[in-house]
Amino acid sequence: MKKFIALLLTAIVAASAAMTASAADVTGRLAEIEVEQISVAPKIDGKFSEEEWGSNPISVITKENRDPYLSLCASDSAWLTNDELLPNDMKTYMRWDENYFYYCSVIDTKATYNAATPGNEGSVWKGTSFIWQIISDKSITDSITKTIVGLNNDGQILWNTETAEAGTAVETGAFTPTYDKIAIVREGNTTVYEVAFKWETIMPQGAKLSVADEFVFYSLYMPAIDDTANPVDVAVGGISDEGKYLYWNVTLTEEVVPETEAETEAEVVVEDVAAPQTFDAGVIAAVAAIVSAAGYAISKKH
């Protein structure tokens, strides 16, 4: 009997842990943003351009303003001022179209580190990586899609989908990624993360979102420079006064097409100005007098 009770308690604890892992009550943790539609999809190649993503990032984190976005995970508070670890500049962009939700972060950091290897994707969170979470509706409290993605020291992209929202086509584990397309490219001190999430994968029953629809998205950047596991969190959406990482409640908006001023041709008006008759007569008389005088002079000369 005692053994049965012990097994029962173990099962209850395991079920409770599983529920906690997949639950996400975002009440009081939402930042409202609008994401603009795009008519030409960005190329997911790890090469950022404003022509593809626009010039208005959703979030801008710099060396000067980054403190409110940081949360210490390690025991040494010196990590919170470590310029080797923390982003000196981080801009995040979002766009969408009929088939995809697009995400891009461009991050300037002096160093990165991720020792995870294929087959060991569960440890990708310990190194430089992102956590991306998606909920189809802010009222949901018991189901969420959560994926952790990183570029390891060998230049390989590794991911681990920990949980999946009920009713979606998302599969947990390291074999089927949440996203449809991804590129992570580091050149010099800049790392570009570009991702395309397919609506049919991340929305319940494969629903496609359209203008005025909403969903919840969360982005957490976890920098690292050595084997210290996740020393600092960078909450890209911000941190509330209560210390809770914020989710974005995304509202999809139409594409804004810049207005161009219509070219106007300058009108050239040529007016016929009639000279006074007295003027014409005077001119004619003068010309006649000159011709006559010239004729007289010539005849006299000859």
Sequence and secondary structure as in RCSB ss.txt:
>XXXX:A:sequence
MKKFIALLLTAIVAASAAMTASAADVTGRLAEIEVEQISVAPKIDGKFSEEEWGSNPISVITKENRDPYLSLCAS
DSAWLTNDELLPNDMKTYMRWDENYFYYCSVIDTKATYNAATPGNEGSVWKGTSFIWQIISDKSITDSITKTIVG
LNNDGQILWNTETAEAGTAVETGAFTPTYDKIAIVREGNTTVYEVAFKWETIMPQGAKLSVADEFVFYSLYMPAI
DDTANPVDVAVGGISDEGKYLYWNVTLTEEVVPETEAETEAEVVVEDVAAPQTFDAGVIAAVAAIVSAAGYAISK
KH
>XXXX:A:secstr
 HHHHHHHHHHHHHHHHHHHHH    TT EEEEEEEB SS    SS   HHHH S  SEEEETTT GGGEEE SS
 GGGGG TTTS SEEEEEEEE SSEEEEEEEEE S       TT GGGGGGSSEEEEEEES TT  S  EEEEEE
E TTS EEEEEEE  TTSS   BSSS SSSEEEEEEETTEEEEEEEEEHHHHSGGG    TT EEEEEEEEE  S
SSS   EEEETT B TTS B EEEEEEE                       HHHHHHHHHHHHHHHHHHHHHHHH
H 
